[in-house]
Amino acid sequence: MSTHTFADLGIAAPFAVILARMGIDKPTPVQVSSIPPLLEGKDLIASAPTGTGKTAAFLLPALSKIAHTEGRRGRGPRLLVLTPTRELAQQVAKASQAFSRGMERTSTVCVTGGESYQVQNRLLAAPHEVLVATPGRLMDQMNNGRIDFSRVDTLVLDEADRMLDMGFSDDVLAIAQSLPRERQTVCFSATLSRGVRDLASRLLRDPLWLEVEGTKEAEASIDQHVLYVDSFDHRHRLLEACLSDEGLGQAIVFTATKAHAEELAGQLDEAGHAADALHGDLNQRQRTRALNRLRRGECRVLVATDVAARGIDVSTVTHVINFHLPKFAEDYVHRIGRTGRAGASGQALSFVGRDDVFTLRKIEHFIGRKVQVSAIEGLEARFTPLERKPSDGKGGAFRKPGFGGKGPGKPTYGKRFAGADSRQRQGAAGGRWRDAA
């Protein structure tokens, strides 16, 4: 735990009061490392995983700069934040509004796809200091002559790696070229890939480089498990068993495609699980409705593509289930970070078939450790990679006793997972997990 205070980092007292009211009293490691140089106006590129407090790390210094020159009102933003998804843009905009609540005449505008151009045009025409946007819609508004970038003195690229993965590189470069050359540029990314480094070299001037690891406390709050699967039908039966756990509060189920997310959400809703879909083909009103239903507890299962892997903060999500593993290893970290929020514990369950083993190994290499292998009694997979085959320590095959079910074909998830040794951990669902490997 950091011994620093926000005042120690140079954050003005009014912001410290706002943060205290929000229950934020101690800066995180990424905030300790990044806020002082950002207050000095230096360019920065930082690698930091989800849940490390990077939004406040870049917003607080930028808002402090604006606060010192509040009288300079005019058309167009002072701070421009680019994010890869609407959900993340909305989350950043909400944080900006909260942090700037004590600042006079300081407003935040959020511009993303799926929203009314007419409404956005009205917001952009009014005085504002902070603009949070997704690259595609911002390019549309730029080309329509709706945005004046002449006052921008800080550009932030949030989740830069994801923007590159989504094909926004050209848009980001075009937007940056439209900004004043004399500006501060900040880049936050989950990974410092070659593409991110190349982008940074083109946009940042003599930047500081920062790499921040996730805290052990955050990692420990999420109990991670792999469940091997044999077939499409087996995958669905495992999901039904998981969702039938009485200890499951709310879950986000991640799928590989938009079509599968829609189909699976419909099937689960018909089965009585109060499910909604969230993916990129939905318009903004549909996406907002799904998220609001999740926040209000009206939706128990949100079936989503990786559009939901970043930018969703719902503290009541107890489980993340990777129905399909993500394409990129770093997205695994962002996905499971949707649970274990606000100091709560959570469980992340990943279904792994024969074709997924290489992807699993990449994920384990990325996070720096093996993910615990577990099984549900009655739904054990025939398939198990040889190097991960459970053993009883005596050279014989290990039989995984699990649940105690409610009848044939209806196991009760969460009662007991078993494995090679006798160590037990209390699962978020109220049941016991035993290590299987």
CORPEFEN-V809855 format. One record per pair of residues at least 12 apart in sequence whose ideal C-beta (glycine too) atoms are under 10 Angstrom apart, sorted by the first residue. I is the first residue (numbers start at 1). GAP is how many residues later the second one is. D is the distance in whole Angstrom. If there is no record, write none. Layout:
# CORPEFEN-V809855
i;gap;d
I;GAP;D
I;GAP;D
This chain:
# CORPEFEN-V809855
i;gap;d
1;25;7
1;27;10
1;28;10
1;214;9
1;216;9
2;24;5
2;25;6
2;26;7
2;27;6
2;29;8
2;30;5
3;23;8
3;24;10
3;29;9
4;22;7
4;23;6
4;24;10
4;25;10
4;27;9
4;28;5
4;31;9
4;32;10
5;14;10
5;20;8
5;21;7
5;22;7
6;13;6
6;14;9
6;18;8
6;19;8
6;20;8
6;21;6
6;25;8
6;26;10
6;29;8
6;50;9
6;54;8
8;19;8
8;24;9
8;27;10
8;28;9
9;18;6
9;22;7
9;23;7
9;24;10
9;25;9
9;26;4
9;27;6
9;29;10
9;30;8
9;48;10
9;51;8
9;52;9
10;25;7
10;26;6
10;28;9
10;29;5
10;30;9
10;50;9
10;51;8
10;54;8
11;16;8
11;20;9
11;24;7
11;25;10
11;28;8
11;45;9
11;49;6
11;50;8
11;52;9
11;53;7
12;27;10
12;48;9
12;51;9
12;52;6
12;55;7
12;56;9
12;90;10
14;50;10
14;53;8
14;87;10
14;88;5
14;89;8
15;41;10
15;44;10
15;45;6
15;48;7
15;49;7
15;52;8
15;84;7
15;85;9
15;86;10
15;87;8
15;88;9
16;44;10
17;84;10
17;85;7
18;42;10
18;45;10
18;80;7
18;81;6
18;82;8
18;83;6
18;84;6
18;85;9
19;37;8
19;41;8
19;79;9
19;80;8
21;77;9
21;80;9
21;81;10
22;34;10
22;73;9
22;76;6
22;77;8
22;79;10
23;319;9
24;29;8
24;32;7
24;75;10
26;27;10
27;26;7
27;29;8
27;30;8
27;33;9
28;20;9
28;23;9
28;24;6
28;25;4
28;26;8
28;28;8
28;29;8
28;184;8
28;187;8
28;190;10
29;19;9
29;23;7
29;24;8
29;28;10
29;181;10
29;183;6
29;184;8
29;185;9
29;186;7
30;16;7
30;17;9
30;18;5
30;19;9
30;22;5
30;23;6
30;24;5
30;25;10
30;26;9
30;27;5
30;28;10
30;158;9
30;180;8
30;181;10
30;182;4
30;183;10
30;184;10
30;185;10
31;17;10
31;21;8
31;22;5
31;23;8
31;24;10
31;25;6
31;26;5
31;27;10
31;29;8
31;30;10
31;181;9
32;21;10
32;25;9
32;180;9
33;13;8
33;15;9
33;24;8
33;175;9
33;177;5
33;178;9
33;179;6
34;12;6
34;14;8
34;19;10
34;20;8
34;22;10
34;23;5
34;24;7
34;26;10
34;27;8
34;152;8
34;154;9
34;174;8
34;176;6
34;178;8
35;21;9
35;22;6
35;23;9
35;25;6
35;26;6
35;29;9
36;25;9
37;24;9
37;149;10
37;170;9
37;171;5
37;173;8
38;19;8
38;20;7
38;21;10
38;22;8
38;23;4
38;24;8
38;26;9
38;27;9
38;116;9
38;118;10
38;146;7
38;148;7
38;170;9
39;21;9
39;22;5
39;23;10
39;25;6
39;26;8
40;21;9
40;144;10
40;168;10
41;20;9
41;24;8
41;112;9
41;113;9
41;142;10
41;143;5
42;19;10
42;142;7
42;143;10
42;144;9
42;162;10
42;163;9
42;164;8
42;165;7
42;166;6
43;112;10
43;140;9
43;141;6
43;142;5
43;143;7
43;144;8
43;157;9
43;160;9
43;161;4
43;162;5
43;163;7
43;164;4
43;165;7
44;13;9
44;14;8
44;17;10
44;112;10
44;140;8
44;141;8
44;142;5
44;143;7
44;144;8
44;156;10
44;160;8
44;163;6
44;164;5
44;165;8
44;166;6
45;112;9
45;115;8
45;140;9
45;141;8
45;142;4
45;143;8
45;144;7
45;147;7
45;151;8
45;152;8
45;154;9
45;155;5
45;156;9
45;158;9
45;159;6
45;162;5
45;163;7
45;164;6
45;165;7
45;166;10
46;12;9
46;114;10
46;140;8
46;141;7
46;142;5
46;143;7
46;146;9
46;161;9
46;162;8
46;163;8
46;164;4
46;165;7
46;166;7
47;113;10
47;114;9
47;140;9
47;141;8
47;142;6
47;143;7
47;144;6
47;145;5
47;146;10
47;149;8
47;162;8
47;163;7
47;164;5
47;165;7
47;166;9
47;283;10
48;140;6
48;141;8
48;142;7
48;162;8
48;163;8
48;164;4
48;165;8
48;166;8
49;141;6
49;142;9
49;163;8
49;164;7
49;165;4
49;166;9
49;169;8
49;170;9
49;281;8
49;284;5
49;285;8
49;288;7
49;318;9
50;109;9
50;140;7
50;164;8
50;168;9
50;259;9
50;260;7
50;261;9
50;263;10
50;280;9
50;283;6
50;284;5
50;285;9
50;286;9
50;287;4
50;288;9
51;163;7
51;164;8
51;167;5
51;168;10
51;170;9
51;171;10
51;262;9
51;282;9
51;283;9
51;285;10
51;286;5
51;287;10
51;289;8
51;290;8
51;291;10
52;136;10
52;138;10
52;160;6
52;161;9
52;162;6
52;163;7
52;166;8
52;285;10
53;159;9
53;162;10
54;102;10
54;104;8
54;105;9
54;132;10
54;134;5
54;135;10
54;136;10
54;158;8
55;26;9
55;28;10
55;33;9
55;36;7
55;37;6
55;39;10
55;40;5
55;41;9
55;44;9
55;101;10
55;103;7
55;133;9
55;256;10
55;258;10
56;39;7
56;42;10
56;43;7
57;99;10
57;129;9
57;131;8
57;153;10
57;155;9
58;21;9
58;23;8
58;34;9
58;96;8
58;98;5
58;99;10
58;100;7
58;128;5
58;129;9
58;130;6
59;20;8
59;22;8
59;33;7
59;36;6
59;37;6
59;39;9
59;40;6
59;41;8
59;49;10
59;71;8
59;73;10
59;95;10
59;97;8
59;99;10
60;35;10
60;39;6
61;18;10
61;93;8
61;123;9
61;125;9
62;16;8
62;17;5
62;18;10
62;19;8
62;34;9
62;37;10
62;38;10
62;67;9
62;68;8
62;91;9
62;92;5
62;93;10
62;94;7
62;122;8
62;124;8
63;15;9
63;16;7
63;33;7
63;36;6
63;37;5
63;39;10
63;40;7
63;43;7
63;45;10
63;66;8
63;67;8
63;91;10
64;35;10
64;39;10
65;13;8
65;14;8
65;64;10
65;88;7
65;89;7
65;119;8
66;12;5
66;13;7
66;34;8
66;37;7
66;40;6
66;63;5
66;64;8
66;87;9
66;88;9
67;33;8
67;35;9
67;36;5
67;37;9
67;39;8
67;62;10
69;60;10
69;84;9
70;33;7
70;34;6
70;35;6
70;36;7
70;59;9
71;33;9
71;34;9
72;57;9
72;79;8
73;32;6
73;33;10
73;54;5
73;55;10
73;56;9
73;78;10
74;53;7
74;54;10
74;55;9
74;74;8
74;76;8
74;77;6
75;49;9
75;50;8
75;51;9
75;52;7
75;53;9
75;72;9
75;73;5
75;75;8
75;76;8
76;48;8
76;51;9
76;52;8
76;53;9
76;55;8
76;71;6
76;72;3
76;73;6
76;74;6
76;75;5
76;76;7
77;30;10
77;31;9
77;32;7
77;47;9
77;50;10
77;51;6
77;52;6
77;53;6
77;54;4
77;55;9
77;56;9
77;70;8
77;71;9
77;72;8
77;74;7
77;75;6
77;76;9
77;77;9
78;28;9
78;50;9
78;51;5
78;52;7
78;53;9
78;73;5
78;74;6
78;75;6
78;76;7
78;105;10
79;17;8
79;27;10
79;29;9
79;49;10
79;50;7
79;51;5
79;52;7
79;53;9
79;72;10
79;73;7
79;74;8
79;75;5
79;76;8
79;77;7
79;105;10
79;107;10
80;50;8
80;51;5
80;52;8
80;53;7
80;58;8
80;67;9
80;69;7
80;71;10
80;72;5
80;73;9
80;74;7
80;75;5
80;76;7
80;77;10
80;95;8
80;96;9
80;99;7
80;103;9
80;105;10
81;12;8
81;14;10
81;15;8
81;27;9
81;29;9
81;49;7
81;50;7
81;51;5
81;52;7
81;73;9
81;74;8
81;75;4
81;76;8
81;77;6
81;105;9
81;107;10
82;49;9
82;50;8
82;51;6
82;52;7
82;53;6
82;56;7
82;73;7
82;74;7
82;75;5
82;76;7
82;77;9
82;78;9
82;81;7
82;86;8
82;89;9
82;90;6
82;93;7
82;94;9
82;105;10
83;27;10
83;29;8
83;49;7
83;50;8
83;51;6
83;52;9
83;73;9
83;74;8
83;75;5
83;76;6
83;77;10
83;79;8
83;80;8
83;85;10
83;227;8
83;228;7
84;50;7
84;51;8
84;52;10
84;73;9
84;74;8
84;75;5
84;76;8
84;77;9
84;78;4
84;79;4
84;80;9
84;81;8
84;82;5
84;83;10
84;84;7
84;88;10
84;222;10
84;223;9
84;226;7
84;227;9
85;27;8
85;28;10
85;49;7
85;74;8
85;77;8
85;78;9
85;81;8
85;195;8
85;202;10
85;221;9
85;222;6
85;223;8
85;224;9
85;225;6
85;226;6
85;227;10
86;24;9
86;25;10
86;26;4
86;27;7
86;28;6
86;29;8
86;47;10
86;48;6
86;51;9
86;194;9
86;196;10
86;198;6
86;201;7
86;202;9
86;221;8
86;225;8
87;25;9
87;47;10
87;191;8
87;200;7
87;201;9
87;204;7
87;217;10
87;220;7
87;221;7
87;222;9
87;223;7
87;224;4
87;225;6
87;226;10
88;24;9
88;44;9
88;46;9
88;70;7
88;71;6
88;74;8
88;219;9
88;220;10
88;221;10
88;222;5
88;223;3
88;224;9
88;246;10
89;21;6
89;22;8
89;23;5
89;24;10
89;43;5
89;44;6
89;45;6
89;48;9
89;49;10
89;69;9
89;222;7
90;20;6
90;22;7
90;25;10
90;42;8
90;194;9
90;197;9
90;198;8
90;201;9
90;221;7
90;222;10
91;19;10
91;41;9
91;67;10
91;219;9
91;220;5
91;221;8
91;222;6
92;16;9
92;18;8
92;38;9
92;40;5
92;41;10
92;64;9
92;66;6
92;67;10
92;219;8
93;15;5
93;16;8
93;17;4
93;18;9
93;19;9
93;37;8
93;38;9
93;39;4
93;40;9
94;14;9
94;16;9
94;38;9
94;219;9
95;13;9
95;37;9
95;218;10
96;12;4
96;13;10
96;14;9
96;33;9
96;34;5
96;35;10
96;36;7
97;13;9
97;33;8
97;35;10
99;31;10
100;29;8
100;30;7
103;26;8
105;22;7
105;23;10
105;24;8
106;21;9
106;22;8
106;23;5
106;24;7
107;16;9
107;19;7
107;20;7
107;21;5
107;22;6
107;23;7
107;24;10
108;15;10
108;20;7
108;21;7
108;22;4
108;23;8
108;24;7
109;13;10
109;14;5
109;15;6
109;17;8
109;18;10
109;19;5
109;20;9
109;21;7
109;22;5
109;23;7
109;24;8
109;38;10
110;13;8
110;20;9
110;21;8
110;22;5
110;23;7
110;24;9
110;27;10
111;12;8
111;13;7
111;20;7
111;21;7
111;22;4
111;23;7
111;26;5
111;27;6
111;29;9
111;30;6
111;35;9
111;36;8
112;20;8
112;21;7
112;22;5
112;23;10
112;24;9
112;25;5
112;26;9
112;172;7
112;175;10
113;20;10
113;21;6
113;22;10
113;23;6
113;24;5
113;25;10
113;27;8
113;167;9
113;170;9
113;171;7
114;20;9
114;23;8
114;166;9
114;168;8
114;169;5
114;170;3
114;171;8
114;172;9
114;173;7
114;174;9
115;22;8
115;168;9
115;169;5
115;170;9
115;173;10
116;168;9
116;169;10
117;20;9
117;23;8
117;24;8
117;27;8
117;29;9
120;13;10
120;17;8
120;20;9
120;21;7
120;26;8
121;20;8
121;23;8
121;25;6
123;23;10
124;17;7
124;20;10
124;22;5
124;23;6
124;24;9
125;21;8
125;22;10
125;23;10
129;22;9
130;24;10
131;16;8
131;18;9
131;21;8
132;24;9
132;26;9
133;14;9
133;42;9
134;29;9
134;32;9
134;34;8
134;37;9
135;22;10
135;28;7
135;31;9
135;32;9
135;33;4
135;34;9
135;35;9
135;36;4
135;37;6
135;38;10
135;39;9
135;40;6
136;30;9
136;31;10
136;32;7
136;35;6
137;34;10
138;33;8
138;34;10
138;36;10
138;37;6
138;40;10
139;29;9
139;31;9
139;32;5
139;33;10
139;35;7
139;36;7
139;39;10
142;29;10
142;32;8
142;33;7
142;36;6
143;31;10
147;28;10
147;31;9
149;26;8
149;27;10
149;29;5
149;30;5
149;31;7
149;34;10
150;28;10
150;29;9
150;30;7
151;28;10
151;29;8
152;23;10
152;24;10
152;26;9
152;27;5
152;28;6
152;31;6
152;32;10
153;26;9
153;27;7
153;29;8
153;30;5
153;31;6
154;25;10
154;29;6
154;30;5
154;31;8
154;32;7
155;17;10
155;20;8
155;21;6
155;24;6
155;25;9
155;28;6
155;29;7
155;30;5
155;31;7
155;32;9
155;48;8
155;49;9
156;28;9
156;29;8
156;30;5
156;31;8
156;32;7
157;15;7
157;18;10
157;19;9
157;28;8
157;29;7
157;30;5
157;31;7
157;32;8
157;39;9
157;42;8
157;43;9
157;46;8
157;47;9
158;28;9
158;29;9
158;30;5
158;31;9
158;152;9
158;153;9
159;28;10
159;29;7
159;30;7
159;31;7
159;150;10
159;151;6
159;152;8
159;171;10
159;175;8
160;12;8
160;26;10
160;27;5
160;28;7
160;29;4
160;30;9
160;31;9
160;32;9
160;33;9
160;35;9
160;36;5
160;39;6
160;40;8
160;43;10
161;26;10
161;27;9
161;28;4
161;29;6
161;30;5
161;31;8
161;32;6
161;34;7
161;35;5
161;38;9
161;167;8
161;169;7
161;170;10
162;27;8
162;28;7
162;29;10
162;144;8
162;147;8
162;148;6
162;149;10
162;166;9
162;168;8
162;169;8
162;172;8
163;26;9
163;32;10
163;33;9
163;36;9
164;25;9
164;29;8
164;30;10
164;31;5
164;32;7
164;34;9
164;35;7
165;28;9
165;30;8
165;141;9
165;162;9
165;163;6
165;165;9
165;166;8
166;114;9
166;140;9
166;141;10
169;26;7
169;29;9
169;30;7
169;33;10
172;27;7
172;30;10
172;31;8
173;26;8
173;29;7
173;30;8
176;23;9
176;26;8
176;27;5
176;28;10
177;25;10
177;26;9
179;24;10
181;24;9
182;23;10
183;20;10
183;22;9
184;20;9
184;21;9
184;23;10
185;15;8
185;18;5
185;19;5
185;20;7
185;22;8
186;17;10
186;18;8
186;21;9
187;12;7
187;13;5
187;16;7
187;17;6
187;20;8
188;22;9
188;24;10
189;141;9
190;120;9
190;138;9
190;139;10
190;140;5
190;141;8
190;143;7
190;144;7
190;147;10
190;176;10
191;20;10
191;137;9
191;138;9
191;139;5
191;142;9
191;175;8
192;17;8
192;18;10
192;19;7
193;135;10
193;137;9
197;12;9
213;155;9
214;119;8
214;123;9
214;153;9
217;123;10
217;126;9
218;119;8
218;122;7
218;123;10
218;125;10
219;114;10
219;117;10
219;121;9
219;148;8
219;149;10
219;150;9
220;120;9
220;125;9
221;116;10
221;118;8
221;119;4
221;120;9
221;121;10
221;122;7
221;123;7
221;124;5
221;125;7
221;207;9
222;98;8
222;111;10
222;114;5
222;115;8
222;116;10
222;117;6
222;118;4
222;119;10
222;122;10
222;123;7
222;124;5
222;125;7
222;126;5
222;206;9
223;96;10
223;113;10
223;116;9
223;117;9
223;122;7
223;123;7
223;124;5
223;125;7
223;126;9
223;149;8
223;151;10
223;202;7
223;203;9
223;204;6
223;205;6
223;206;9
223;210;7
224;96;9
224;98;10
224;108;9
224;112;7
224;122;10
224;123;8
224;124;5
224;125;8
224;126;8
224;139;10
224;143;9
224;145;9
224;146;10
224;147;5
224;148;6
224;150;10
225;122;7
225;123;7
225;124;5
225;125;7
225;146;7
225;147;5
225;148;7
225;149;4
225;150;9
225;192;7
225;202;9
225;208;7
225;210;10
225;211;8
226;96;9
226;99;10
226;122;10
226;123;8
226;124;5
226;125;8
226;126;5
226;130;9
226;134;7
226;137;10
226;138;9
226;144;9
226;145;5
226;146;7
226;147;5
226;148;7
226;149;9
226;162;8
226;210;9
226;211;9
227;12;10
227;14;9
227;15;8
227;94;9
227;95;10
227;122;6
227;123;7
227;124;6
227;125;7
227;146;8
227;147;6
227;148;6
227;149;7
227;152;8
227;153;9
227;154;8
227;190;9
227;209;10
228;122;10
228;123;8
228;124;5
228;125;7
228;126;9
228;128;9
228;129;9
228;132;10
228;145;7
228;146;9
228;147;7
228;152;8
228;153;4
228;154;9
228;155;6
228;156;6
228;157;8
228;160;8
228;208;10
229;94;10
229;121;10
229;122;5
229;123;7
229;124;5
229;125;9
229;127;8
229;150;9
229;152;6
229;153;10
229;154;8
230;123;7
230;124;8
230;149;10
230;150;9
230;151;5
230;152;5
230;153;5
231;122;8
231;123;10
231;150;9
231;151;9
231;152;9
232;121;9
234;117;9
234;119;8
234;145;7
234;146;10
234;147;7
234;148;9
234;149;9
235;88;7
235;89;9
235;116;5
235;117;10
235;118;7
235;146;10
236;28;8
236;31;8
236;32;10
236;87;9
236;115;10
237;139;9
237;141;9
237;142;6
237;172;8
237;174;9
238;83;9
238;85;9
238;111;9
238;113;6
238;137;9
238;138;7
238;141;6
238;143;9
238;173;10
238;175;9
239;12;10
239;14;7
239;25;8
239;28;10
239;29;8
239;34;10
239;62;9
239;64;10
239;82;7
239;84;6
239;110;9
239;112;8
239;174;10
240;27;10
240;28;9
240;31;7
240;33;9
240;139;10
240;169;10
240;170;9
240;171;9
240;173;9
241;135;5
241;136;10
241;137;8
241;138;6
241;161;10
241;162;8
241;164;9
241;168;10
241;169;8
241;170;5
241;171;8
241;172;4
241;173;9
242;59;10
242;77;7
242;79;6
242;81;10
242;105;9
242;107;6
242;109;9
242;134;8
242;137;10
242;171;5
242;172;8
242;187;9
243;25;7
243;28;8
243;29;10
243;30;6
243;32;9
243;57;8
243;58;6
243;76;9
243;78;8
243;170;8
244;27;10
244;29;9
244;161;10
244;162;9
244;166;8
244;167;8
244;168;7
244;169;6
244;170;9
245;73;9
245;74;8
245;102;9
245;158;10
245;167;7
245;168;4
245;169;4
245;170;9
245;182;9
245;183;10
245;184;5
245;185;8
245;186;7
246;166;8
246;167;9
246;168;7
246;169;10
246;183;8
246;184;8
246;185;9
247;71;7
247;72;9
247;100;9
247;166;9
247;167;5
247;168;10
247;180;7
247;181;7
247;182;3
247;183;4
247;184;6
248;25;10
248;52;8
248;53;9
248;69;10
248;70;6
248;71;5
248;73;9
248;99;9
248;165;8
248;166;8
248;180;8
248;181;6
248;182;10
249;48;9
249;51;8
249;66;10
249;67;5
249;68;7
249;69;4
249;70;8
249;90;9
249;95;9
249;97;9
249;179;8
249;180;9
250;24;9
250;44;7
250;45;10
250;47;7
250;49;7
250;50;6
250;51;7
250;52;8
250;64;7
250;65;10
250;66;5
250;67;5
250;68;6
250;69;8
250;89;9
251;17;10
251;22;9
251;24;9
251;43;10
251;48;10
251;49;7
251;50;5
251;51;7
251;52;9
251;66;7
251;67;7
251;68;4
251;69;7
251;70;6
251;87;10
251;88;8
251;95;10
251;96;9
251;98;9
252;26;8
252;42;8
252;49;8
252;50;5
252;51;8
252;52;6
252;56;6
252;57;9
252;60;8
252;62;8
252;65;6
252;66;10
252;67;8
252;68;5
252;69;7
252;70;10
252;83;8
252;84;10
252;86;5
252;87;8
252;96;10
253;12;8
253;15;8
253;20;10
253;22;8
253;24;10
253;48;6
253;49;7
253;50;5
253;51;7
253;55;10
253;66;9
253;67;8
253;68;5
253;69;8
253;70;5
253;71;10
253;96;10
253;98;10
254;48;9
254;49;8
254;50;6
254;51;7
254;52;7
254;54;8
254;55;7
254;66;7
254;67;7
254;68;5
254;69;6
254;70;7
254;71;9
254;72;7
254;77;9
254;78;9
254;81;5
254;82;9
254;84;9
254;96;9
255;22;9
255;24;8
255;48;6
255;49;7
255;50;6
255;51;9
255;66;10
255;67;9
255;68;5
255;69;5
256;49;7
256;50;9
256;66;10
256;67;8
256;68;4
256;69;8
256;70;8
256;71;8
257;22;8
257;48;7
257;67;8
258;19;8
258;20;10
258;21;4
258;22;6
258;23;5
258;24;9
258;46;10
258;47;6
258;49;9
259;20;9
259;22;9
259;46;10
260;17;10
260;19;9
260;43;8
260;45;8
260;63;8
260;64;8
261;15;10
261;16;5
261;17;7
261;18;5
261;19;10
261;20;9
261;21;10
261;41;9
261;42;5
261;43;6
261;44;5
261;46;9
261;47;9
261;62;9
261;63;10
262;15;5
262;16;10
262;17;7
262;19;8
262;20;9
262;41;8
262;43;10
263;14;9
263;40;9
264;13;8
264;37;9
264;39;5
264;59;7
265;12;4
265;13;8
265;14;9
265;25;9
265;34;9
265;36;8
265;37;8
265;38;4
265;39;9
266;37;9
267;36;9
268;32;9
268;33;6
268;35;7
269;30;9
269;31;10
269;32;8
269;34;9
271;30;10
272;28;9
273;26;9
273;27;6
273;28;5
273;30;10
274;19;8
274;20;10
274;23;9
274;24;7
274;25;6
274;26;4
274;27;7
274;28;10
275;15;10
275;24;7
275;25;7
275;26;4
275;27;7
275;28;6
276;13;8
276;14;4
276;15;9
276;16;10
276;17;6
276;18;7
276;22;9
276;23;5
276;24;9
276;25;8
276;26;6
276;27;7
276;28;9
277;13;7
277;22;10
277;24;10
277;25;8
277;26;5
277;27;7
277;28;9
278;12;5
278;13;7
278;16;8
278;21;10
278;24;6
278;25;7
278;26;4
278;27;7
278;29;7
278;30;5
278;34;8
279;24;8
279;25;6
279;26;4
279;27;9
279;28;6
279;29;8
280;25;7
280;26;9
280;27;5
281;24;9
281;26;10
282;25;9
287;17;10
287;20;8
287;21;9
290;12;7
290;13;10
290;14;9
290;18;9
291;13;10
291;17;9
291;20;10
291;21;7
291;23;8
294;14;10
294;18;8
294;20;6
294;22;8
294;23;8
295;17;9
295;18;9
295;19;6
295;20;9
295;21;8
295;22;10
296;20;10
297;17;10
297;19;7
299;15;10
300;16;10
301;18;9
301;20;9
302;12;9
302;15;8
302;36;9
303;18;9
303;20;8
304;16;10
304;31;9
304;34;9
305;19;9
305;21;10
306;20;6
306;21;8
306;22;8
306;25;5
306;28;8
306;29;7
308;26;9
308;27;8
308;30;7
309;17;7
309;19;10
309;21;9
309;22;5
309;23;9
309;24;9
309;25;4
309;26;5
309;27;9
309;28;8
309;29;7
310;21;8
310;24;5
310;25;9
310;27;8
310;28;9
311;23;9
311;27;10
312;22;10
312;25;9
312;26;6
312;29;9
313;24;9
313;25;8
313;28;6
313;29;8
314;24;7
314;25;9
314;27;7
314;28;10
315;24;9
315;25;9
315;26;5
315;27;4
315;28;9
315;29;6
315;31;10
316;23;10
316;25;9
316;26;9
316;28;8
317;21;6
317;22;5
317;23;9
317;24;7
317;27;9
317;29;7
318;21;6
318;22;9
318;26;8
318;27;8
318;28;6
318;29;7
318;109;10
318;110;5
318;111;7
319;17;10
319;19;10
319;20;6
319;27;7
319;28;5
319;29;7
319;30;7
319;94;10
319;95;10
319;108;10
319;109;7
319;110;8
320;12;10
320;15;6
320;16;5
320;17;8
320;18;5
320;19;5
320;20;9
320;26;7
320;27;8
320;28;5
320;29;7
320;30;9
321;14;10
321;15;10
321;18;10
321;26;9
321;27;8
321;28;5
321;29;8
321;30;7
322;13;6
322;14;8
322;26;7
322;27;7
322;28;4
322;29;6
322;30;9
322;34;9
322;38;10
322;41;9
323;26;9
323;27;9
323;28;6
324;26;9
324;27;7
324;28;10
324;29;9
324;32;8
324;35;9
325;25;6
325;26;8
325;27;7
325;28;9
325;30;10
325;31;5
325;32;10
325;33;10
325;34;5
325;35;6
325;37;9
325;38;7
326;24;9
326;33;8
326;36;10
326;37;8
327;32;8
327;35;10
328;31;9
328;34;9
328;35;9
328;38;9
329;30;8
329;31;9
329;32;9
329;33;5
329;34;5
329;35;9
329;36;7
329;37;4
329;38;8
330;32;10
330;33;9
330;36;6
330;37;9
331;32;9
331;35;10
332;16;9
332;18;8
332;27;9
332;28;9
332;30;9
332;31;5
332;32;9
332;34;7
332;35;7
332;39;9
333;15;10
333;30;8
333;33;7
333;34;7
335;13;8
335;15;9
336;12;4
336;13;9
336;14;9
336;31;9
336;35;10
339;89;8
340;88;8
344;84;8
345;81;8
345;82;9
345;83;5
346;81;10
346;82;5
346;83;10
347;67;9
347;80;6
347;81;5
347;82;7
347;86;8
348;23;9
348;80;10
349;22;10
349;25;8
349;27;10
349;64;9
350;13;8
350;21;7
351;30;10
352;19;9
352;21;9
352;29;9
352;31;9
352;32;10
352;33;9
352;36;10
353;28;8
353;30;7
354;27;10
354;29;6
354;31;9
357;26;9
357;28;5
357;30;10
357;31;9
360;13;10
360;25;9
360;28;9
361;24;9
361;26;10
370;17;10
370;18;8
370;67;7
371;17;10
371;66;9
372;45;9
372;47;8
372;53;9
372;61;8
372;62;10
372;63;6
372;64;7
372;65;7
373;12;9
373;15;6
373;16;9
373;17;7
373;27;10
373;44;9
373;46;7
373;47;10
373;62;8
373;63;5
373;64;4
374;16;9
374;26;8
374;28;9
374;42;10
374;43;4
374;44;8
374;45;7
374;53;10
374;59;6
374;60;8
374;61;8
374;62;5
374;63;8
375;15;8
375;23;10
375;25;5
375;26;10
375;27;6
375;42;7
375;43;8
375;44;8
375;61;6
375;62;10
376;24;8
376;26;5
376;27;6
376;29;9
376;35;6
376;36;9
376;37;6
376;38;9
376;39;9
376;40;9
376;41;7
377;22;9
377;23;6
377;24;6
377;25;3
377;26;5
377;27;8
377;28;8
377;34;6
377;35;10
377;38;8
377;39;8
377;40;9
377;41;8
378;22;10
378;23;10
378;24;7
378;25;7
378;26;10
378;27;6
378;30;9
378;31;8
378;32;9
378;33;5
378;34;10
379;21;10
379;23;8
379;24;9
379;26;10
379;30;9
379;32;6
379;34;9
380;19;9
380;20;6
380;22;8
380;56;10
384;13;10
384;52;10
384;53;9
385;52;10
387;50;10
388;48;9
388;49;5
389;31;10
389;47;10
389;48;8
390;28;9
390;29;6
390;30;5
390;45;9
390;46;5
390;47;5
391;28;9
391;29;6
391;45;10
391;46;8
392;27;9
392;28;6
392;29;9
393;27;6
393;28;7
398;20;8
398;21;7
398;22;6
398;38;8
398;39;9
399;19;8
400;16;9
400;17;7
400;18;5
400;19;7
400;20;10
400;34;9
400;36;6
401;14;10
401;15;7
401;16;9
401;17;5
401;33;9
402;12;10
402;13;7
402;14;6
402;15;6
402;16;6
402;29;10
402;32;9
402;34;10
403;12;4
403;13;6
403;14;9
403;15;10
403;28;9
404;12;7
412;19;9
413;14;10
413;16;7
413;18;8
414;13;6
414;14;9
414;15;4
414;16;7
414;17;4
414;18;9
414;19;9
415;12;10
415;14;9
415;15;9
415;16;5
415;17;8
416;15;6
416;16;5
416;17;8
416;18;7
417;14;8
417;15;7
417;16;5
417;17;5
417;18;8
417;19;7
418;14;9
418;15;9
418;16;4
418;17;9
418;18;7
419;14;9
419;15;5
419;16;4
419;17;3
419;18;6
420;14;9
420;15;7
420;16;7
420;17;6
421;13;8
421;14;6
421;15;9
421;16;10
422;12;7
422;13;9
423;12;5
